[in-house]
Amino acid sequence: MRRPKPYVVGLIVVGLLLGGWLLGRRLMAVVFGGIERWCGEQLLAIANDHLGPRLDFKSLDYQRPTTVWLYDLTLTSGDVTFIRADSVRVEFAQVPRPGRPIVISEVALERPVVRLIEQHDGSLAGFRGFVASEGGRVLPDGGSTRLSDVLAIKEILIAAGSLSYEPLDGPHMRLSPLSFHCRQAPGTAEAGWYALEAQLKLDPVARLDIDAFLNVDTAELKLSDLRLATILRPSTYEVFTPQIQAILRRHEIQGTLSLRASGLVPLRDPKRSALDLNWDLTDGRVTFGEYVLPLEALRLAIRLDGGDLNVSNATIKALGGTMELTGSLALDGPDAGRFEIAGHGEGLRLEQTIRTPSGAEPKYAGEIRFSTEATGMLGDLSGTLVGQGDVSVRDGRLRIIRVFDKLLAAGGLSSKKRAGADRGSLNFELAGDRVHLTEVHVVGGSIGVRGRGEIFYDGRLNLRFTAGPLERLDRGILKDIGKLFSTVTGQLVNYQVSGTLKEPIFAVRAFGIGGAKAATQPKE
């Protein structure tokens, strides 16, 4: 028998190898092509069960053994694409096999773009009904869309992302680039719960750090610690919404803000949240036209419990002094809008609230002390506001308060002659649409004013004062001002004051000391 020649044997071997390789490649393509289709079908089933918008991607690439790439991913509502990403890498916790749920352990998005597009009804395109269902289901083919079956997230990555807010009118807001890193922390074995650590950086404007637990089945978020730090400066305003930008620019708001929060947030019903929040603002500044409020430091402790907001302590260092406030506000339920507030302050310098040109004298000055408490309904202040308090000032210049400036000037002392020596005190009660001034004492130089009356919230006045020269000026504490009226050297005059705060109207009547019968109308 003739042996085949060696080159023939070689050709046969090469042919078998080539055929086997082609057949194996074909079989591999069939097998892995089937897995690609399976993975794509399962991912779309999960999305369709839990999302209102439509999820699409142009292509899927399965890279053995546990990696899938989705390219040109979009979320669309109607004809509006409001979320897209160049690519999304999905890592499975185990090799995907038809007949059992896929389990996602990691998601990474490359250059995602999120558009918050305002609609005419005030909603954002795509986000109304974004979550379509709470549960999920086991599919006939062995797959599952129950989140506790399909999610074992260990890490979520966002690289070079951007967020834009597009109102119906006004400039768009854009945050870019954004990065986000969220990873599972150890120690959570209960189904549905994941321990998360996340960081969000937007240099140099903001940084957010979160330590939390999330239940993907019940949508409950337990915040162990949330820390937010942000800088408010004119150069950073553009990262905020147009509405917020307008407020920040109008009032030239500046400062370094930090927030810490902990507690429970039911994501499907945030009104039931139970949170402790602590705010700190340093080197702050807020302006109101020609007036300014410099804030050296503000510390605010807030408890949000269901529908109630409680301020257990607010400490403000400003205007050279300190203020402390406490209060509460009902956010939900039949008493929504009801508030209570109490506070006091001392050492507050009035002249620091006005922007005065260099070298110019401020139009008012003085050191303020106050205490107050009030309660009412935010939607009906004129019908529900009640409260009381007291205010005192020393080393003052009160010519901005036209009523007192005119009364003191009537005694022959102009604001220039008083040279910053005004001082006074008043007690008040809040009732309905007005403030009752139950006791007022003001001293400027050797002229004293005392009285009572009403100031309406629309600016109307109904005041009654007695004014006249004092025999001596007690330099003691403010509570003794009332005693200064025990002796007089001249005529006391009764004034009935009406009109408004801006344009007070005086009616004058002399009364019997030393036989005087008339008095002169206060002059400007």
ABEGO torsion letter per residue (X at the ends): XBBBBAAAAAAAAAAAAAAAAAAAAAAAAAAAAAAAAAAAAAAAAAAAAABABBBBBABBBBBOAABBBBBGBBBBBEABBABBBABBBBBBABBBBBGBBBBBABBBBBGBBBBBBBBAAGBBBGABGABABABEBBBAAGBBABAAAABBBABBBBBGBBBBBBBABEBBBBBOBBBBBBBBBBGBABBGBBBBBBBBBBOAABBBBBBBBBBAAAGBBBBABBBBBBBBBAAAAAABBAAAAAAAAAAGBBEBBBBBBBEBBBAABAAABBBBBBBBBBGBBBBBEABBBBBABBBBBBBBBEABBBBABBBBBBGGBBBBBBBBBBABEAABGBBBBBBBBBGBBAAAABBBBBGBBBABBEBBBBBBBBBEBAABAAAABBEBEBBBBBGBBAAABAAAAAAAAAAGBBAAAAGGABBBBBBBBBBEABBBBABBBBBBEABBBBEBEBBBAAGBBBBBBBBEBBABBBABBAAAAAAAAABBABBBBBBBBBEBAABBBBBBBBBBBGGBABBBBBBX
